Amino acid sequence: MDIIVADKGKGKTTEAIKLANDNNAYLVVHNQKESMRIDDHYEMKFMPITYDEFIRSSRRMHPSCKFVIDNVEMFVQHLTHLPVIGITLTNKRKKQNETTYTYTLGV
């Protein structure tokens, strides 16, 4: 699992789109407006789906389907109305450039 980390406006979603396209995966975004914006501005193999669509359909989708979740901190908070104040990750870091890191989770 790759994790893309960068400041706001520094290309995380663009990298997520590349990762999704390179792996024939669906991009999961926070709402329909963002899905449409991405579909209008980027060449995607699959139409981006929203967090709600992902949650509703994940049990019905074939196990071979793959997903890249954009803004995972928003996704985690979307799962509950309760405040999520932290998460933990296990990582192996490889530097991409000065502002963006890709983390590969240890499994």
Secondary structure as the mmCIF struct_conf table of DSSP 4:
data_model
#
loop_
_struct_conf.conf_type_id
_struct_conf.id
_struct_conf.beg_label_comp_id
_struct_conf.beg_label_asym_id
_struct_conf.beg_label_seq_id
_struct_conf.end_label_comp_id
_struct_conf.end_label_asym_id
_struct_conf.end_label_seq_id
STRN STRN1 ASP A 2 VAL A 5
TURN_TY1_P TURN_TY1_P1 LYS A 8 GLY A 9
BEND BEND1 LYS A 10 GLY A 11
HELX_RH_AL_P HELX_RH_AL_P1 LYS A 12 ASP A 22
TURN_TY1_P TURN_TY1_P2 ASN A 23 ASN A 24
STRN STRN2 TYR A 26 VAL A 29
BEND BEND2 HIS A 30 ASN A 31
HELX_RH_AL_P HELX_RH_AL_P2 GLN A 32 HIS A 41
BEND BEND3 TYR A 42 TYR A 42
BEND BEND4 LYS A 45 PHE A 46
STRN STRN3 ILE A 49 THR A 50
HELX_RH_AL_P HELX_RH_AL_P3 TYR A 51 SER A 57
TURN_TY1_P TURN_TY1_P3 SER A 58 ARG A 60
BEND BEND5 MET A 61 MET A 61
TURN_TY1_P TURN_TY1_P4 PRO A 63 SER A 64
STRN STRN4 PHE A 67 ILE A 69
BEND BEND6 ASP A 70 ASN A 71
HELX_RH_AL_P HELX_RH_AL_P4 VAL A 72 HIS A 78
TURN_TY1_P TURN_TY1_P5 LEU A 79 LEU A 79
BEND BEND7 HIS A 81 LEU A 82
STRN STRN5 ASN A 91 LYS A 95
BEND BEND8 ASN A 97 THR A 99
STRN STRN6 TYR A 101 LEU A 105
#
